[in-house]
Each structure stands twice: as C-alpha cells, then as structure tokens.
C-alpha cells in the first residue's frame, strides 16, 4: 500500500481535490471528518474535553464553535485540545489503514501534514494551492467564519510556499477542470512508477 498525504492551507480546496482522488477509486481518509466523529455524541473526545472545558460541550457533543471562540480568547486552549485530539485521530487513521490494507493506494487528507510531522511516514506528499486572495475569499464566504478566526487558523498553519516546496506534487485548484486533470496525471504517474 502506498500512502498519499494530501495537504494545503485552509480554503485551498483539499476536500474537493480529495473527492477527485476518490472518484478515481482511491480510498480517502479525512482528518477533519475524523475530528467530527470524535467530537460527536458518544465520540472519544467528548469525555476528556468535558473534563477540562465543560463549557465547550453542548447536548453531549464537543461544540466546535465554542472551542474556536475559546481558542481565539485564551492562550493554551489549542495546545490542550491538540493533546487530547491528536492520539484519537491517530487511532481513527490507523483503523482506516487496517481496513484498506489491500488497497494499492490510500489518500490521507491531513491539513497539518507537515506541521504534525506526518510527512515522515507518508510515501508521497501532495499539496493543493490557490492564490492568497482566492483562499481568503473562499474561507470568508463560509457560514460563521470571521476574519479574526481565519487569521487565527492561518497563523497556526505553515505558509503555502513552504508547503509547496516540501511536497512531491502540487495541484493548483483555481480551475476545477485543471485540478481534476492534475489529479489524473499524478495517479497515472504513481501507477506507472509502482507497477
């Protein structure tokens, strides 16, 4: 099995690009979806988060909106949450890898791929990118997103130019047809290289 790590800063088109790989038959694991699962009612993060931040729980689930507000207002909240979430997300990812161990390729959609050091065990890294003004427009058009929240998230992510430089492949997501063609090319190249 060859692991493909898909990364890119917020608003760069990771989810859309991941779907393009899925359309070509590549099993996809999404780190954000894993976080959503562990934050949901009955999810593995609910009890440990409620112990340190009971005000972040709404109706038996971790309230991401409340967490974001707390992160923006208080130092150290993000780091404490990451201490809880990263091992749980890792376990979710391992379960996915075990389930798809017979696949030729799997794609791991990991926004903080380089920031968390995941690139050390990923076989092929792929970065999605778009111009900064397009990125900001995409993010600020999301429901409930503010400039302050965008700036806070952005400040915790490696600069786009650095992610591109570290990646084996770069896919530009300005035009979806171009991005789809680039995904197709990457997969054709990888299949040719790996028999």
C-alpha positions in Angstrom: 0.0 0.0 0.0 1.3 3.4 -0.9 0.1 6.3 1.3 -0.6 9.6 -0.3 -0.7 12.6 2.0 -2.9 15.5 0.8 -2.3 18.8 2.5 -2.8 22.5 1.9 -3.8 25.5 4.0 -7.5 26.3 4.8 -9.6 27.3 1.8 -7.2 25.8 -0.7 -9.6 23.1 -2.0 -8.4 20.0 -0.2 -11.9 18.4 0.2 -12.7 18.9 -3.4 -9.4 17.5 -4.5 -9.7 14.5 -2.2 -13.0 13.8 -3.8 -11.3 13.8 -7.2 -8.9 11.0 -5.9 -11.9 9.1 -4.5 -13.6 9.4 -7.9 -10.5 7.5 -9.3 -11.1 4.7 -6.8 -8.6 5.8 -4.2 -9.8 5.2 -0.6 -9.8 8.6 1.3 -9.4 9.2 5.0 -10.2 12.8 6.1 -8.6 14.1 9.3 -11.4 16.8 9.6 -14.1 14.1 9.3 -12.3 12.1 12.0 -12.3 15.1 14.3 -16.0 15.5 13.6 -16.6 11.8 14.6 -14.7 12.0 17.8 -16.4 15.3 18.8 -19.9 13.9 18.1 -22.2 12.5 20.7 -20.6 9.3 22.0 -17.3 10.3 20.4 -14.0 9.5 22.0 -13.1 13.2 22.6 -16.3 14.2 24.4 -15.4 12.9 27.9 -11.7 14.2 28.0 -12.7 17.6 26.6 -15.6 17.9 29.1 -13.2 17.3 32.0 -11.0 20.4 31.2 -13.5 22.6 29.2 -17.1 21.6 30.3 -18.3 24.9 28.7 -17.3 23.5 25.3 -19.9 20.7 25.5 -23.4 21.2 24.0 -26.0 18.4 24.1 -23.4 15.7 24.7 -21.1 16.8 21.9 -18.0 19.0 21.6 -19.2 22.3 20.2 -16.6 23.4 17.7 -17.9 26.9 17.6 -17.4 27.3 21.3 -14.0 25.8 21.1 -13.0 28.2 18.3 -14.1 31.2 20.4 -12.2 29.9 23.4 -9.1 29.4 21.3 -9.3 32.9 20.0 -9.8 34.4 23.5 -7.4 32.3 25.7 -3.8 31.2 25.3 -3.0 27.5 25.5 -6.5 26.2 24.7 -5.5 25.0 21.2 -2.5 23.1 22.6 -4.5 21.4 25.3 -7.2 20.3 22.8 -4.5 19.0 20.4 -3.1 16.8 23.2 -6.4 15.1 23.5 -7.4 15.1 19.8 -4.2 14.0 18.1 -3.9 10.5 19.6 -7.6 9.9 19.0 -7.3 11.0 15.4 -4.3 8.8 15.0 -6.3 5.8 16.2 -9.1 6.6 13.7 -6.5 6.8 10.9 -4.9 3.5 11.9 -8.3 1.8 11.8 -8.8 3.2 8.3 -5.4 1.9 7.2 -6.1 -1.5 8.6 -9.5 -1.6 6.8 -7.8 -0.8 3.5 -4.6 -2.7 3.8 -5.1 -4.5 0.5 -5.5 -1.2 -1.5 -2.7 -0.2 -3.9 -3.0 3.5 -2.8 -4.8 5.3 0.0 -5.1 9.1 0.4 -4.9 10.7 3.8 -6.3 14.2 3.8 -4.3 15.9 6.6 -4.4 19.7 6.7 -1.5 19.9 9.2 0.6 17.2 7.4 3.9 18.9 7.7 3.1 20.8 11.0 2.5 17.5 12.8 5.4 15.6 11.2 3.1 13.1 9.4 5.2 13.5 6.2 7.9 11.4 7.9 5.8 8.2 7.4 3.8 9.2 4.3 5.1 7.8 1.0 4.0 10.7 -1.4 3.1 14.2 -0.3 0.6 16.3 -2.4 -0.1 20.0 -1.7 -3.2 21.8 -3.0 -2.8 25.5 -3.6 -4.6 28.6 -4.8 -3.7 32.3 -4.9 -4.0 34.0 -1.4 -6.9 36.3 -2.4 -8.9 33.3 -3.7 -8.1 31.4 -0.5 -9.3 34.3 1.7 -12.5 34.8 -0.3 -13.3 31.0 -0.1 -12.8 30.9 3.7 -14.6 34.1 4.5 -17.6 33.0 2.4 -18.1 30.0 4.8 -21.0 30.3 7.2 -19.9 31.6 10.6 -16.4 32.4 9.5 -14.9 35.7 10.6 -11.7 37.5 9.6 -10.4 37.0 13.2 -11.0 33.2 13.1 -9.4 33.0 9.7 -6.3 34.9 10.8 -6.1 32.6 14.0 -6.3 29.4 11.9 -3.9 30.8 9.3 -1.3 31.7 11.9 -1.1 28.1 13.0 -0.5 26.8 9.5 2.8 26.6 7.6 3.0 29.2 4.8 1.7 27.9 1.5 5.0 28.5 -0.3 6.8 26.3 2.3 4.1 23.5 1.9 4.5 23.6 -1.8 8.3 23.4 -1.6 8.2 20.4 0.7 5.6 18.4 -1.4 6.3 15.8 -4.1 3.3 17.1 -6.1 1.5 20.4 -6.2 -2.1 20.8 -7.5 -3.5 24.2 -8.3 -7.2 24.5 -7.5 -8.1 27.7 -9.2 -9.9 25.9 -12.1 -11.6 22.6 -11.2 -11.0 21.0 -14.6 -7.3 21.8 -14.4 -7.2 20.4 -10.9 -9.0 17.2 -12.0 -6.5 16.8 -14.9 -3.6 17.2 -12.4 -5.1 14.6 -10.1 -5.4 12.2 -13.1 -1.8 12.8 -14.1 -0.5 12.3 -10.5 -2.3 8.9 -10.3 -1.2 7.8 -13.8 2.4 8.6 -12.9 2.2 6.9 -9.5 0.6 3.8 -11.0 3.3 3.7 -13.7 6.1 4.0 -11.1 4.6 1.4 -8.9 3.6 -1.2 -11.4 
